[in-house]
Amino acid sequence: MRDLVMRIVLHFTCLLIFSLIPIWAFSAERGFSFAVPPYANPVSIQQQYKPLVDYLAQTINIPIRLTISPNYISHVMNLGRGKVDIAFVGPSPYVRAKDKFGNIELLAKFQMKESINDRVVIVARSDGDIKTLDDIDNSTFAFGDYQSFGSHFMPHYILNQHGLSLKALTAYDYVGSHDNVALSVLHGDFDAGGLRFDIFQKYQNRALRIIFGPVAISPHVLVCRSDLPATQKKALRQALLNLDQKDVLRAINKSMIGFA
């Protein structure tokens, strides 16, 4: 009987001890997740961010796995609910996650030549009739993801500022990503569309031209869960600020010069 009592006491003591161990202790053991929204095709995102993820994992000595969110909503929800440890976010997802959940913290912002990833452009086919915003009236328009600042909210705002409501368009749709906006316009599925300037640069040698912009927007950033231990947040931030490996930076974007 005494042995049974001792086993029960030991069992509940262990449960109490493990309940007091902070969740980040297990996070560090299993590794961190680094999430990116689906602003481009998955293969491209893997090629862009795998070198950075490998660099961070080696520098802070914690395994990090790269994940691509299925859409912007799940990206915000997973980040806000603590299912993601580190994430790349644009202005709109950052504000939504911060307002709804509050438990995210800035690590560093992306820094590129001439801040090309902090600008938005409106584009059309270079061999088409649309040369200015005025020509978009009674045309079709491609937005990216509904939750995206650079491929939806900002282009929508630009149209409104120039007297072009959605009702003035023949049709419009959300095609999912910045890359899809460029490809949809190139393929003739839509007459015009809005996207980030750095994504446009990937296609500028094809039949695509800027009809408005670039327009400055808030910077894209890396964030983490607020409840990560201070030592790990400091290590992540310092690793980003110290990053000077040109191959890692250029994998993300040829014009990238670092983090700030």
TORRORO-382107 format. One record per residue (C-alpha): z, x, y; residue number from 1; residue in one letter. Coordinates in Angstrom, 3 decimals, always signed. Layout:
! TORRORO-382107
[r [Z X Y] NUM "A"],
...
! end
This chain:
! TORRORO-382107
[r [+0.000 +0.000 +0.000] 1 "M"],
[r [+0.900 +2.823 +2.351] 2 "R"],
[r [-2.440 +4.551 +1.639] 3 "D"],
[r [-4.294 +1.331 +2.456] 4 "L"],
[r [-2.470 +1.008 +5.759] 5 "V"],
[r [-3.246 +4.637 +6.618] 6 "M"],
[r [-6.944 +4.133 +5.838] 7 "R"],
[r [-7.063 +1.037 +8.053] 8 "I"],
[r [-5.321 +2.892 +10.905] 9 "V"],
[r [-7.707 +5.837 +10.527] 10 "L"],
[r [-10.713 +3.506 +10.504] 11 "H"],
[r [-9.745 +1.763 +13.723] 12 "F"],
[r [-8.776 +5.083 +15.348] 13 "T"],
[r [-12.271 +6.399 +14.663] 14 "C"],
[r [-13.800 +3.228 +16.055] 15 "L"],
[r [-11.728 +3.613 +19.220] 16 "L"],
[r [-12.689 +7.250 +19.655] 17 "I"],
[r [-16.399 +6.548 +19.220] 18 "F"],
[r [-16.202 +3.591 +21.598] 19 "S"],
[r [-14.869 +5.933 +24.279] 20 "L"],
[r [-17.704 +8.442 +23.921] 21 "I"],
[r [-20.198 +7.738 +26.714] 22 "P"],
[r [-23.637 +6.578 +25.727] 23 "I"],
[r [-25.257 +9.669 +27.254] 24 "W"],
[r [-23.628 +11.835 +24.581] 25 "A"],
[r [-25.784 +10.074 +22.027] 26 "F"],
[r [-28.757 +10.104 +24.411] 27 "S"],
[r [-28.668 +13.872 +24.707] 28 "A"],
[r [-28.462 +14.213 +20.925] 29 "E"],
[r [-31.378 +11.891 +20.203] 30 "R"],
[r [-33.291 +13.159 +23.204] 31 "G"],
[r [-34.572 +11.466 +26.350] 32 "F"],
[r [-37.501 +9.117 +26.820] 33 "S"],
[r [-39.997 +9.741 +29.631] 34 "F"],
[r [-41.915 +6.552 +30.464] 35 "A"],
[r [-45.182 +6.198 +32.366] 36 "V"],
[r [-46.783 +2.870 +33.379] 37 "P"],
[r [-50.326 +2.163 +32.101] 38 "P"],
[r [-52.135 +3.052 +35.339] 39 "Y"],
[r [-54.830 +4.899 +33.336] 40 "A"],
[r [-56.005 +4.952 +29.711] 41 "N"],
[r [-53.405 +6.182 +27.157] 42 "P"],
[r [-55.332 +9.320 +26.165] 43 "V"],
[r [-55.575 +10.403 +29.799] 44 "S"],
[r [-51.855 +9.776 +30.399] 45 "I"],
[r [-50.927 +11.793 +27.299] 46 "Q"],
[r [-53.060 +14.714 +28.476] 47 "Q"],
[r [-51.597 +14.525 +31.970] 48 "Q"],
[r [-47.882 +14.263 +31.180] 49 "Y"],
[r [-47.340 +15.997 +27.808] 50 "K"],
[r [-47.234 +19.495 +29.408] 51 "P"],
[r [-44.635 +18.304 +31.951] 52 "L"],
[r [-42.519 +16.642 +29.257] 53 "V"],
[r [-42.639 +19.809 +27.119] 54 "D"],
[r [-41.679 +21.939 +30.136] 55 "Y"],
[r [-38.684 +19.725 +31.002] 56 "L"],
[r [-37.495 +19.589 +27.391] 57 "A"],
[r [-37.605 +23.354 +27.082] 58 "Q"],
[r [-35.973 +23.931 +30.474] 59 "T"],
[r [-33.003 +21.568 +30.033] 60 "I"],
[r [-32.832 +22.162 +26.261] 61 "N"],
[r [-32.942 +18.466 +25.346] 62 "I"],
[r [-35.784 +16.828 +23.351] 63 "P"],
[r [-37.907 +14.499 +25.478] 64 "I"],
[r [-40.519 +12.073 +24.151] 65 "R"],
[r [-43.358 +10.648 +26.207] 66 "L"],
[r [-43.846 +6.879 +26.079] 67 "T"],
[r [-46.471 +4.702 +27.764] 68 "I"],
[r [-45.288 +1.255 +28.819] 69 "S"],
[r [-47.529 -1.619 +27.643] 70 "P"],
[r [-47.516 -3.103 +31.170] 71 "N"],
[r [-45.797 -2.774 +34.534] 72 "Y"],
[r [-43.273 -5.567 +33.906] 73 "I"],
[r [-41.969 -3.983 +30.700] 74 "S"],
[r [-41.878 -0.632 +32.496] 75 "H"],
[r [-39.574 -2.055 +35.170] 76 "V"],
[r [-37.439 -4.010 +32.693] 77 "M"],
[r [-36.965 -1.115 +30.265] 78 "N"],
[r [-36.085 +1.221 +33.096] 79 "L"],
[r [-33.649 -1.211 +34.679] 80 "G"],
[r [-31.962 -2.064 +31.372] 81 "R"],
[r [-31.375 +1.586 +30.533] 82 "G"],
[r [-33.891 +1.714 +27.675] 83 "K"],
[r [-35.743 +4.488 +29.518] 84 "V"],
[r [-34.081 +7.723 +30.613] 85 "D"],
[r [-36.747 +9.190 +32.920] 86 "I"],
[r [-39.766 +7.450 +34.423] 87 "A"],
[r [-42.738 +7.859 +36.724] 88 "F"],
[r [-42.882 +4.954 +39.176] 89 "V"],
[r [-44.874 +3.864 +42.170] 90 "G"],
[r [-43.445 +2.097 +45.243] 91 "P"],
[r [-43.532 -1.475 +43.885] 92 "S"],
[r [-41.971 -0.820 +40.439] 93 "P"],
[r [-39.304 +1.342 +42.082] 94 "Y"],
[r [-38.285 -1.390 +44.530] 95 "V"],
[r [-38.299 -4.073 +41.823] 96 "R"],
[r [-36.168 -2.003 +39.437] 97 "A"],
[r [-33.774 -0.929 +42.188] 98 "K"],
[r [-33.368 -4.452 +43.596] 99 "D"],
[r [-32.922 -6.217 +40.261] 100 "K"],
[r [-30.854 -3.636 +38.364] 101 "F"],
[r [-29.766 -0.938 +40.806] 102 "G"],
[r [-29.058 +1.643 +38.129] 103 "N"],
[r [-31.859 +4.134 +38.777] 104 "I"],
[r [-31.768 +7.326 +40.797] 105 "E"],
[r [-34.491 +9.360 +42.457] 106 "L"],
[r [-35.195 +12.792 +40.987] 107 "L"],
[r [-38.216 +14.070 +42.930] 108 "A"],
[r [-41.458 +12.938 +44.518] 109 "K"],
[r [-44.943 +14.082 +43.605] 110 "F"],
[r [-46.483 +16.540 +46.021] 111 "Q"],
[r [-50.239 +16.980 +46.180] 112 "M"],
[r [-52.702 +18.532 +48.578] 113 "K"],
[r [-53.138 +16.200 +51.519] 114 "E"],
[r [-50.890 +13.644 +49.751] 115 "S"],
[r [-53.885 +12.183 +47.903] 116 "I"],
[r [-51.722 +10.194 +45.469] 117 "N"],
[r [-49.968 +8.557 +48.429] 118 "D"],
[r [-53.131 +6.899 +49.700] 119 "R"],
[r [-55.147 +3.812 +48.756] 120 "V"],
[r [-58.868 +3.129 +49.169] 121 "V"],
[r [-61.156 +0.118 +48.848] 122 "I"],
[r [-64.312 +1.003 +46.920] 123 "V"],
[r [-67.708 -0.452 +46.047] 124 "A"],
[r [-70.839 +0.807 +44.311] 125 "R"],
[r [-72.647 +3.383 +46.427] 126 "S"],
[r [-76.023 +1.792 +45.648] 127 "D"],
[r [-74.889 -1.750 +46.492] 128 "G"],
[r [-74.968 -3.909 +49.613] 129 "D"],
[r [-71.243 -3.664 +50.380] 130 "I"],
[r [-70.702 -0.951 +52.965] 131 "K"],
[r [-67.696 -2.247 +54.943] 132 "T"],
[r [-64.811 -4.672 +54.454] 133 "L"],
[r [-66.768 -7.344 +56.314] 134 "D"],
[r [-69.320 -7.320 +53.494] 135 "D"],
[r [-66.655 -8.334 +50.933] 136 "I"],
[r [-66.683 -11.953 +52.137] 137 "D"],
[r [-68.016 -14.170 +49.323] 138 "N"],
[r [-67.937 -11.233 +46.894] 139 "S"],
[r [-65.857 -10.448 +43.800] 140 "T"],
[r [-62.842 -8.126 +43.868] 141 "F"],
[r [-60.929 -6.180 +41.203] 142 "A"],
[r [-57.182 -5.561 +41.432] 143 "F"],
[r [-55.279 -3.431 +38.918] 144 "G"],
[r [-51.988 -4.621 +37.461] 145 "D"],
[r [-50.343 -7.496 +39.346] 146 "Y"],
[r [-47.119 -5.457 +39.747] 147 "Q"],
[r [-48.903 -2.328 +41.018] 148 "S"],
[r [-48.458 -1.411 +44.664] 149 "F"],
[r [-51.530 +0.817 +44.887] 150 "G"],
[r [-53.955 -1.376 +42.959] 151 "S"],
[r [-52.720 -4.825 +43.995] 152 "H"],
[r [-50.167 -5.288 +46.767] 153 "F"],
[r [-51.647 -2.743 +49.180] 154 "M"],
[r [-55.329 -3.726 +48.649] 155 "P"],
[r [-54.304 -7.395 +48.984] 156 "H"],
[r [-52.490 -6.552 +52.233] 157 "Y"],
[r [-55.530 -4.657 +53.559] 158 "I"],
[r [-57.787 -7.639 +52.874] 159 "L"],
[r [-55.354 -9.998 +54.607] 160 "N"],
[r [-55.089 -7.702 +57.619] 161 "Q"],
[r [-58.863 -7.973 +58.021] 162 "H"],
[r [-58.965 -11.738 +57.742] 163 "G"],
[r [-60.036 -11.791 +54.101] 164 "L"],
[r [-57.869 -14.175 +52.093] 165 "S"],
[r [-58.296 -14.506 +48.349] 166 "L"],
[r [-60.014 -17.836 +49.040] 167 "K"],
[r [-62.722 -15.926 +50.899] 168 "A"],
[r [-63.657 -14.178 +47.670] 169 "L"],
[r [-66.063 -15.649 +45.147] 170 "T"],
[r [-63.716 -14.472 +42.412] 171 "A"],
[r [-61.001 -11.888 +41.763] 172 "Y"],
[r [-59.033 -10.695 +38.760] 173 "D"],
[r [-56.389 -8.189 +37.604] 174 "Y"],
[r [-58.004 -5.629 +35.318] 175 "V"],
[r [-54.836 -3.752 +34.373] 176 "G"],
[r [-55.036 -0.265 +35.888] 177 "S"],
[r [-56.462 +1.918 +38.655] 178 "H"],
[r [-58.985 +3.406 +36.211] 179 "D"],
[r [-60.099 -0.055 +35.160] 180 "N"],
[r [-60.677 -0.983 +38.811] 181 "V"],
[r [-63.031 +1.986 +39.245] 182 "A"],
[r [-64.839 +1.290 +35.962] 183 "L"],
[r [-65.129 -2.446 +36.639] 184 "S"],
[r [-66.837 -1.762 +39.967] 185 "V"],
[r [-69.043 +0.967 +38.483] 186 "L"],
[r [-70.149 -1.323 +35.663] 187 "H"],
[r [-70.955 -4.135 +38.100] 188 "G"],
[r [-68.274 -6.499 +36.811] 189 "D"],
[r [-66.872 -6.708 +40.366] 190 "F"],
[r [-68.369 -5.962 +43.760] 191 "D"],
[r [-65.343 -4.082 +45.112] 192 "A"],
[r [-61.780 -3.094 +44.245] 193 "G"],
[r [-58.660 -1.263 +45.407] 194 "G"],
[r [-57.067 +1.826 +43.860] 195 "L"],
[r [-55.285 +5.103 +44.591] 196 "R"],
[r [-57.341 +7.835 +46.229] 197 "F"],
[r [-56.572 +10.415 +43.521] 198 "D"],
[r [-57.902 +8.049 +40.837] 199 "I"],
[r [-61.034 +7.446 +42.920] 200 "F"],
[r [-61.629 +11.198 +42.991] 201 "Q"],
[r [-62.092 +11.174 +39.215] 202 "K"],
[r [-65.168 +8.959 +39.691] 203 "Y"],
[r [-66.475 +10.069 +43.083] 204 "Q"],
[r [-69.407 +11.919 +41.511] 205 "N"],
[r [-70.605 +8.620 +40.072] 206 "R"],
[r [-72.020 +5.610 +41.935] 207 "A"],
[r [-68.796 +4.811 +43.779] 208 "L"],
[r [-68.026 +5.013 +47.498] 209 "R"],
[r [-65.113 +4.311 +49.808] 210 "I"],
[r [-65.663 +1.384 +52.159] 211 "I"],
[r [-62.161 +1.479 +53.659] 212 "F"],
[r [-59.363 +4.022 +53.771] 213 "G"],
[r [-57.663 +6.146 +52.714] 214 "P"],
[r [-54.517 +4.259 +53.812] 215 "V"],
[r [-51.118 +5.945 +53.487] 216 "A"],
[r [-48.554 +4.404 +51.121] 217 "I"],
[r [-45.053 +5.368 +49.987] 218 "S"],
[r [-44.920 +8.336 +47.569] 219 "P"],
[r [-44.864 +8.133 +43.794] 220 "H"],
[r [-41.688 +9.503 +42.277] 221 "V"],
[r [-39.785 +10.423 +39.148] 222 "L"],
[r [-36.515 +8.576 +38.562] 223 "V"],
[r [-33.768 +8.567 +35.955] 224 "C"],
[r [-30.951 +6.306 +34.774] 225 "R"],
[r [-28.017 +6.522 +37.165] 226 "S"],
[r [-25.567 +6.823 +34.281] 227 "D"],
[r [-26.973 +10.108 +33.029] 228 "L"],
[r [-24.293 +12.800 +33.463] 229 "P"],
[r [-24.438 +14.658 +36.771] 230 "A"],
[r [-25.101 +17.986 +35.051] 231 "T"],
[r [-28.216 +16.638 +33.330] 232 "Q"],
[r [-29.517 +14.933 +36.468] 233 "K"],
[r [-29.032 +18.176 +38.370] 234 "K"],
[r [-30.795 +20.150 +35.636] 235 "A"],
[r [-33.753 +17.738 +35.605] 236 "L"],
[r [-34.072 +17.772 +39.388] 237 "R"],
[r [-33.838 +21.546 +39.576] 238 "Q"],
[r [-36.408 +21.953 +36.800] 239 "A"],
[r [-38.837 +19.764 +38.740] 240 "L"],
[r [-38.266 +21.529 +42.061] 241 "L"],
[r [-38.648 +24.951 +40.414] 242 "N"],
[r [-41.822 +24.035 +38.545] 243 "L"],
[r [-44.590 +26.433 +39.548] 244 "D"],
[r [-46.634 +26.563 +36.336] 245 "Q"],
[r [-50.115 +25.751 +37.576] 246 "K"],
[r [-51.352 +24.583 +34.164] 247 "D"],
[r [-48.570 +21.970 +33.972] 248 "V"],
[r [-49.194 +20.762 +37.522] 249 "L"],
[r [-52.977 +20.678 +37.210] 250 "R"],
[r [-52.761 +18.728 +33.958] 251 "A"],
[r [-51.246 +15.881 +36.001] 252 "I"],
[r [-53.747 +16.291 +38.820] 253 "N"],
[r [-55.952 +19.186 +39.913] 254 "K"],
[r [-54.649 +18.750 +43.448] 255 "S"],
[r [-50.964 +18.760 +42.506] 256 "M"],
[r [-48.877 +21.521 +44.093] 257 "I"],
[r [-45.384 +20.608 +42.890] 258 "G"],
[r [-42.406 +18.308 +43.318] 259 "F"],
[r [-40.260 +17.799 +46.413] 260 "A"],
! end
